[in-house]
Amino acid sequence: MVKCFIDISNGETAKLSDVPQLSSNDFRKIIIDEVAQGSRLSALFGHLLPGGKVLIYAVLAQKETASLLLLSSPVDGKYPALTPDCEQAHLFEREIAEQYGVFPEGHPWLKPVRFPPAGRSVEDLFGLLPGNNQCGVMDYFKMAGEEIHEVAVGPVHAGIIEPGHFRFQCHGEIVHHLEISLGYQHRGIERALLGGPDKRSIHYAETLAGDTTVGHGLAYSRILESLSKCKVSARAQVIRGVAQELERIANHIGDLGALAGDIGFLPTMSYCGRIRGDVLNMTAVLCGNRFSRGLIRPGGVGFDIDAKCIENLLKKLETVRMESESAVDLLWTTPSVLARFEGVGQITSAVCSKLGLVGVAARACGEAMDVRQDFPYGIFRFSHIPLSTWSTGDVFARAFVRWLEVQRSIAFIREQLESLPDGDVMAPIGKLAPSRIAVSMREGWRGEICHVAITGENGKFVGYKVVDASFHNWFGLAYAMRQQQISDFPLCNKSFNLSYCGFDL
């Protein structure tokens, strides 16, 4: 019997020669069957082989066994699309078509994803005129009829936010369909990582999404550690865990304040903005800056902490706990706030599973998923944070899950700082193993982050794939806006608070 896939644990590697290469039909069937049985498509990407052929790799996350399933399929120009029977693949297949000129036959809505610069030797599958691959220039879904109108928003917005284009099809004030077109911040980071690792690589990883420095830094660092068989000390693992949860707290508190601001509830908005700054200042105590740059490094962490630093952090943490409770509890006890949060932008658990949503957006639909629990790594293999879920799938649920996570992350940090083990904080990284594939998943504050690296015969990266949580969740925002008033869009958008640059790469 031909082996259909190999399975590895999170943060492990496999020989490239061990990854089965299946026919397009078998590849398609395995993925569809696995997803139907509860696995999730964490990554689907192309890899250019020396002869010019494209090999499509899939990484399936199987929660029940805490395993990552790897399989591949060589394609020559076209293959039967997965999307008609596996909705989770729709954006991945558009990305592969854009990057490699490989046509997914039967894809229902094939369009560009990031609009990379012209001049590449890739077949244009989208019918764009030469040199006319401008961001947002593509076909959009259209509606017709009495009182039907179209609203275009962005890429330049009224606030100081990242650029993205939103196209609404409305009947009166009600949104029937929203399409989101991004790519305005495409920097080519995956391509820049090829030939590495080098001195620049960790900096690329840290800036994949500017508010997720720790999440992407950890995912990248584990790639190098697994390929070089580097053992990270327990002390470094704890400091990494503390940094990751501080990043989660800062962003969640900031989001709760921003949600309050979107409905004009100024008390919580004002306090949360300041409290977020206090949490960022705690990060500065750890590493000298508020955004964790330079803290996460392959082999450990770039900074150690002493008893005085721990005492300082614990004191600040308790202040954050008390003040955030006072500020955020106002949200749950104010009828006018609940009237704007409850029932707005709902997504059911079934739709969530179909779309493959991750992180806060999924847990707010009642989905019990968290990489820290399902595919544990680092300190989370030994110290578990209780899962935070809600069942209503609306703005309230996405806000309340954030608040639950803030409280549990605070408790986790206190526990870890009070029992920090001794040891070094840095271990040397050796040469990377050649001709291997490594997969590293982390639970960023938005949700699952997945990095996949492929090394060549010299141990250098010949392939590198990044999937930020936002890549999975942008379509969730579009779905949440169906049958909502267009005036609810800012609130729904903030309740997801997805990354533009993390998507654009």
PERAJO-V589516 format. One line per field, one symbol per residue. ss: DSSP state (2 for helix, 1 for strand, 0 for the rest). psi: psi as a letter, one per 30 degrees, with the letter a starting at -180 (. if undefined). A space follows every 10 residues. Layout:
BEGIN
ss=???
psi=???
END
This chain:
BEGIN
ss=0000011100 0011122200 1002222222 2222220001 1111111100 0001111111 1122201111 1111100111 0000002222 2222222222 0011100000 0000000000 0000000000 0000000000 0000000111 1110000000 0000111111 1001111111 1000000022 2220000000 2222220000 0022222222 2222222200 0002222222 2222222222 2222222222 2200022222 2222222222 2222222000 0000011001 1000002222 2222222222 2222222222 2200222222 2000000022 2222200022 2220000000 2222000222 2000000000 0000222222 2222222222 2222222000 0000010000 0000011111 1110000111 1111100000 1111111022 2222222222 0000122222 2222220002 22220
psi=kkkfllkllk glllkeffjk jlleeeeeee eeeeefgflk jekjllkkle fflkkkkkjk jjeeghlkkk llkkliellk keeffjfffe eeeeeeeeef gkjjkgkfij llefilllfl hkkjgggkkk ghhkkfjlkl kklllkgklk kkklfkleli llklkkjkjk jbfkkfkkkk kaffgkfhee effkfakaff eeeeefgejf gheeeeeeee eeeeeefghk kkleeeeeee eeeeeeeeee eeeeeeeeee efggjeeeee eeeeeeeeee eeeeeegflf ggkfekkkfb lfklkaeeee eeeeeeeeee eeeeeeeefe efgjeeeeff ekgkhkklee eeeefhllbe eeffggkikk efeeiklbff ffjkkkkjll ffgaeeeeee eeeeeeeeee eeeeeeefhk llllgkkkka kkklhlkkkk kljlffakkk kkkkkafggl kfkkkkjlef effefeeeef fkglkfffee eeeefeilke ffee.
END
